[in-house]
């Protein structure tokens, strides 16, 4: 191999220059093609982003339209319900007016017949008393079901459910023919006369039961006077007991709160005795187990000591024989 290369000819140099020029042109073309491809990719991504944004905006608009439609539907339903409730209340008022107007024409019974003054004073009834305590027993009203406030349609007082009569009556003062709830005071002192005098009622003559109806205040005063008269005939606590010779002793009552209290106390005594017996049984089992463990420990200790002392007991006679032989 020669040390110096052969000089190139003019044709070879021209060919080399042409190849370099072609390579430079190809490189430039590839560069421009890459730039164009990059621009196209950027444009495509931009178009995709724009399409995604438009799709999201369309979805948001559709959701907004759905919300608006739902709100409009709810408003329409609420307006319809309000209009229906208003019409129903108007119809109820009209029915109540027609019922009050036709009360004199269609009486329910002779015991429920009201006078003209009661019907005329139905519109002048005062409001219901919203007191915090029952007017009969004095219990305080609360949110519980058995502590709710009820109103007597006769005396307009507040009473609890225990002091409300289970029997409903037609109250002439209200001007209605339907039976309404009243308190036990009005039921006992006012409507009891109506019930007792209903059998003697005739359609031609005015009823004596209607004349016996009194005001709630007068009824309460009469009830208090009757209670005082009844309590006046009772034996005081300090008075001696009457003679009981020949009188059979009554058996203890099996009903009432005292009987229930005694039953509950006896049940508690039985339960306590059962618990005590179970506790004693458990203590005996536990003490027996402890005694057994103690017995086993003592036996193991004694057996170990016996085993430890046994070789000495065996070796002692041999040593004594050896000492005797030496002697």
For each residue, the residues with C-beta under 8 A, 3 or more apart:
1:
2: 5 6
3:
4:
5: 2
6: 2
7:
8: 12 13 16
9: 12 13
10: 13 14
11: 14 15
12: 8 9 15 16
13: 8 9 10 16 17
14: 10 11 17 18
15: 11 12 18 19
16: 8 12 13 19 20
17: 13 14 20 21
18: 14 15 21 22
19: 15 16 22 23
20: 16 17 23 24
21: 17 18 24 25
22: 18 19 25 26
23: 19 20 26 27
24: 20 21 27 28
25: 21 22 28 29
26: 22 23 29 30
27: 23 24 30 31
28: 24 25 31 32
29: 25 26 32 33
30: 26 27 33 34
31: 27 28 34 35
32: 28 29 35 36
33: 29 30 36 37
34: 30 31 37 38
35: 31 32 38 39
36: 32 33 39 40
37: 33 34 40 41
38: 34 35 41 42
39: 35 36 42 43
40: 36 37 43 44
41: 37 38 44 45
42: 38 39 45 46
43: 39 40 46 47
44: 40 41 47 48
45: 41 42 48 49
46: 42 43 49 50
47: 43 44 50 51
48: 44 45 51 52
49: 45 46 52 53
50: 46 47 53 54
51: 47 48 54 55
52: 48 49 55 56
53: 49 50 56 57
54: 50 51 57 58
55: 51 52 58 59
56: 52 53 59 60
57: 53 54 60 61
58: 54 55 61 62
59: 55 56 62 63
60: 56 57 63 64
61: 57 58 64 65
62: 58 59 65 66
63: 59 60 66 67
64: 60 61 67 68
65: 61 62 68 69
66: 62 63 69 70
67: 63 64 70 71
68: 64 65 71 72
69: 65 66 72 73
70: 66 67 73 74
71: 67 68 74 75
72: 68 69 75 76
73: 69 70 76 77
74: 70 71 77 78
75: 71 72 78 79
76: 72 73 79 80
77: 73 74 80 81
78: 74 75 81 82
79: 75 76 82 83
80: 76 77 83 84
81: 77 78 84 85
82: 78 79 85 86
83: 79 80 86 87
84: 80 81 87 88
85: 81 82 88 89
86: 82 83 89 90
87: 83 84 90 91
88: 84 85 91 92
89: 85 86 92 93
90: 86 87 93 94
91: 87 88 94 95
92: 88 89 95 96
93: 89 90 96 97
94: 90 91 97 98
95: 91 92 98 99
96: 92 93 99 100
97: 93 94 100 101
98: 94 95 101 102
99: 95 96 102 103 176 177
100: 96 97 103 122 175 176
101: 97 98
102: 98 99 105 106
103: 99 100 106 107 114 119 175 176 177
104: 107 119
105: 102
106: 102 103 177
107: 103 104 110 112 113 177
108: 112 170 177
109: 112 113 170 198 201
110: 107 113 198 201 202 203 207
111: 170 194 195 197 198 201 207 209 210
112: 107 108 109 169 170 172 177 194
113: 107 109 110 172 207 210
114: 103 118 119 172 173 175 210
115: 118 119 172 210
116: 119 120
117: 120 121
118: 114 115 121 122 172 173 175
119: 103 104 114 115 116 122 172 175
120: 116 117 123
121: 117 118 124 125 173
122: 100 118 119 125 173 174 175
123: 120 175
124: 121
125: 121 122 156 173 174
126: 156
127: 156
128: 151 156 158
129: 135 151 156 157 158
130: 149 158
131: 135 157 158
132: 140 141
133: 138 139 140 141 158
134: 137 138 139 140 141 158 159 160 163
135: 129 131 155 157 158 159 163 183
136: 159 160 163 183 184 185
137: 134 160 162 163
138: 133 134
139: 133 134 147 160 162
140: 132 133 134 147
141: 132 133 134 147 148 149 158 160
142: 147
143: 147
144: 147 148
145: 148 161
146: 160 161 162
147: 139 140 141 142 143 144 160
148: 141 144 145 160 161
149: 130 141 158 160
150: 158 159 160 161 164 181
151: 128 129 156 157 158 159
152: 155 156 157 159 164 181 182 183 186
153: 156 171 173 174 180 181 182
154: 169 171 173 182 183 186 190 216
155: 135 152 182 183 185 186 216
156: 125 126 127 128 129 151 152 153
157: 129 131 135 151 152 183 216
158: 128 129 130 131 133 134 135 141 149 150 151
159: 134 135 136 150 151 152 163 164 183 184
160: 134 136 137 139 141 146 147 148 149 150 163 164
161: 145 146 148 150 164
162: 137 139 146
163: 134 135 136 137 159 160 183 184
164: 150 152 159 160 161 181 182 183 184
165: 168 169 181 182 183 184 186 187
166:
167: 187 191
168: 165 179 180 181 182
169: 112 154 165 179 180 182 187 191 194
170: 108 109 111 112 176 177 178 179 180
171: 153 154 174 176 180 182
172: 112 113 114 115 118 119 175 210 213
173: 114 118 121 122 125 153 154
174: 122 125 153 171 180
175: 100 103 114 118 119 122 123 172
176: 99 100 103 170 171 180
177: 99 103 106 107 108 112 170
178: 170
179: 168 169 170
180: 153 168 169 170 171 174 176
181: 150 152 153 164 165 168
182: 152 153 154 155 164 165 168 169 171 186 187 190 191
183: 135 136 152 154 155 157 159 163 164 165 186 187
184: 136 159 163 164 165 187 188
185: 136 155 188 189 216 219 220 223
186: 152 154 155 165 182 183 189 190 191 216 219
187: 165 167 169 182 183 184 190 191 192
188: 184 185 191 192 223
189: 185 186 192 214 219 220 222 223
190: 154 182 186 187 193 194 213 214 216 219
191: 167 169 182 186 187 188 194 195
192: 187 188 189 195 196
193: 190 196 197 209 212 213
194: 111 112 169 190 191 197 198 209 210 212 213
195: 111 191 192 198 209
196: 192 193 199 209
197: 111 193 194 200 201 207 208 209 212
198: 109 110 111 194 195 201 209
199: 196
200: 197 207 208
201: 109 110 111 197 198 207 209
202: 110 205 207
203: 110
204:
205: 202
206: 210 211
207: 110 111 113 197 200 201 202 210 211
208: 197 200 211 212
209: 111 193 194 195 196 197 198 201 212 213
210: 111 113 114 115 172 194 206 207 213
211: 206 207 208
212: 193 194 197 208 209
213: 172 190 193 194 209 210
214: 189 190 218 219 222
215: 218 219
216: 154 155 157 185 186 190 219 220
217: 220 221
218: 214 215 221 222
219: 185 186 189 190 214 215 216 222 223
220: 185 189 216 217 223 224
221: 217 218 224 225
222: 189 214 218 219 225 226
223: 185 188 189 219 220 226 227
224: 220 221 227 228
225: 221 222 228 229
226: 222 223 229 230
227: 223 224 230 231
228: 224 225 231 232
229: 225 226 232 233
230: 226 227 233 234
231: 227 228 234
232: 228 229
233: 229 230
234: 230 231
235: 239
236: 239
237:
238:
239: 235 236
240:
241: 244
242:
243:
244: 241 247 249
245:
246:
247: 244
248:
249: 244
250:
251:
252: 259
253: 256 258 259
254: 259
255: 259
256: 253 259 260
257: 260 261
258: 253 261 262
259: 252 253 254 255 256 262 263
260: 256 257 263 264
261: 257 258 264 265
262: 258 259 265 266
263: 259 260 266 267
264: 260 261 267 268
265: 261 262 268 269
266: 262 263 269 270
267: 263 264 270 271
268: 264 265 271 272
269: 265 266 272 273
270: 266 267 273 274
271: 267 268 274 275
272: 268 269 275 276
273: 269 270 276 277
274: 270 271 277 278
275: 271 272 278 279
276: 272 273 279 280
277: 273 274 280 281
278: 274 275 281 282
279: 275 276 282 283
280: 276 277 283 284
281: 277 278 284 285
282: 278 279 285 286
283: 279 280 286 287
284: 280 281 287 288
285: 281 282 288 289
286: 282 283 289 290
287: 283 284 290 291
288: 284 285 291 292
289: 285 286 292 293
290: 286 287 293 294
291: 287 288 294 295
292: 288 289 295 296
293: 289 290 296 297
294: 290 291 297 298
295: 291 292 298 299
296: 292 293 299 300
297: 293 294 300 301
298: 294 295 301 302
299: 295 296 302 303
300: 296 297 303 304
301: 297 298 304 305
302: 298 299 305 306
303: 299 300 306 307
304: 300 301 307 308
305: 301 302 308 309
306: 302 303 309 310
307: 303 304 310
308: 304 305
309: 305 306 312 313
310: 306 307 313 314
311: 314 315
312: 309 315 316
313: 309 310 316
314: 310 311 317 318
315: 311 312 318 319
316: 312 313 319 320
317: 314 320 321
318: 314 315 321 322
319: 315 316 322 323
320: 316 317 323 324
321: 317 318 324 325
322: 318 319 325 326
323: 319 320 326 327
324: 320 321 327
325: 321 322
326: 322 323
327: 323 324
